[in-house]
Amino acid sequence: MNIAKYKGLGIFGPAYKIMLENDPHAIDSIDRILMENMILLCQETANYLYNEYTPTQVFYKKGERPELEQCVERIISGCNSEEMRIERIIRFTSGLGENVSNDMETILIGGTEEEIIKRGSDWCTDVARTACSLIQIAGFPARMVYLADTEKAYSGHTIIEVYRNNVWGAVDPLTNVVYRYPEGKPISTWELMNNPDPIEMHSKDDLTPYTRVEQFRSAAISNYFVWLWREYSRKYNYKTSKINNYYRSILEMAEKGWPSGLRWLHGEDK
C-alpha cells in the first residue's frame, strides 16, 4: 500500500488543506509537523493504523520531564484502575481553558506541554498534545487524532486515542469525553466512524459541539511520543505564536454567531 497518498494536509480535501496551511502554529513547529504527517483513517488504511503504525509500548524514562511527571502524580493520586487514571487526566486537561482570556491579542498557541499547562489553553490541538504526553507518562500508549466535518467550513477538532486492554479508544481531552461502549469497552475512532450511535450517548449538552456524529465524518492519525521530545526539539520547534489574520477572521465571525450561516470566508471551497 502506498501510504503517501493518504498522508498530509490535503487528505480532508482542498478547502481544509488551505485551512491547515494557515494554521497559526509557528512554521516548523511540532504541531505543524504532526499535521503534515497525519494519515487519513479510511478503509484502505485502517488495518495499518490499528496494527502497525503506533507501538503499543511506552518508552518514556522517568526523569526526562520532571514537571510533567509531578503533574501526572498529582492528577492520578489515589486512582485504583486504568480507566480512572485516564479519566482523571482528561478531566484535568479539559479544565485547562477555564481561565483563559478570550482576548485575541493575548491568546498564545503552541509551546511545550509544560508551558501549555502553566498558561492554560482551550485550543484543541494544544490540549490534545498535552493530554497525549501526560497519558504516555502515566504508562499508556497514546496518539493524536484529527477530526473533520468535511461537509462544513472550519469544523475540525483534535482528540487522542489511548491504548489499553489491547484496544485503542477515542478520548476527547478538551470536552472531557472518554468514548466507551455501555459495557465499558473503549471505542476506537474507526468504530465511531462506522457506528456513530455511541457518539450521541456521550453528548453531554449543547456546550460540547465536537461531541456529535458529524464531527467523525473524516479522521486522521499522527504519532507523537513524549520520550522523543529532545529529538523533536532539535528538528522542529516548540515556539509559542499568536493568532494570525486568517484565524482572526474566523474567530471574529464566530463571536458574531456566524450571521448568514457557517461558510468558508476566504474562497477556500472555490
HUMO-V947442 format. One line per field, one symbol per residue. ss: DSSP state (@ for helix, = for strand, . for the rest). psi: psi as a letter, one per 20 degrees, with the letter a starting at -180 (. if undefined). burial: b if it has 9 or more other C-alpha atoms within 8 Angstrom, else e. A space follows every 50 residues. Layout:
ss: ???
psi: ???
burial: ???
//
This chain:
ss: ..@@@@=......@@@@@@@@.......=@@@@@@@..==.....@@@@@ @..............@@@@@@@@@@@.....@@@@@@@@@@@@@...... .......===..@@@@@@@....@@@@@@@@@@@@@@....=======.. .....=========..======....==.=.....=..@@@@@@..@@@@ @...........@@@@.=====...@@@@@@@@@@.=..===..@@@@@@ @@@@@...............
psi: pnhhijqaijijrhghggghhjpiqqpjrhghghhhiqppoahhiggghj hhgpqkqpjpppihmhghghgggggjpipjqghhggggghhghijhjhkp qjoiiipqqarrhghggghqqjohgggghggggggghijpqqrqppqpni jqqklqqparqppqkjqppppoihjlpopqrhiipqprgghhhhnigigh hiogaiimiimqghikhqqqqpppohijhggghhhbqkqqrrprhghghg hghghikmpjqprphkkhj.
burial: eeeeebbbbbbbebbbbbbeeeebbbeebbbbbbbbbbbbbeeebbbebb eeebeeebebeeeeeeebbeebeebbeeeeeeebbbbbbbbbbbebbeeb eeeeeebebbbebeebbeebbbebbbbbbbbbbbbbbeebbbbbbbbbbb eebebbbbbbbbbbeeebbbbbbbebbbbbbeeeebbbbbbbbeebebbb ebbeeeebeebbbebbbbbbbbbbbbbeeeebbeebbbbbbbbeeebbeb eebeeeebeeeeebeeebee
//
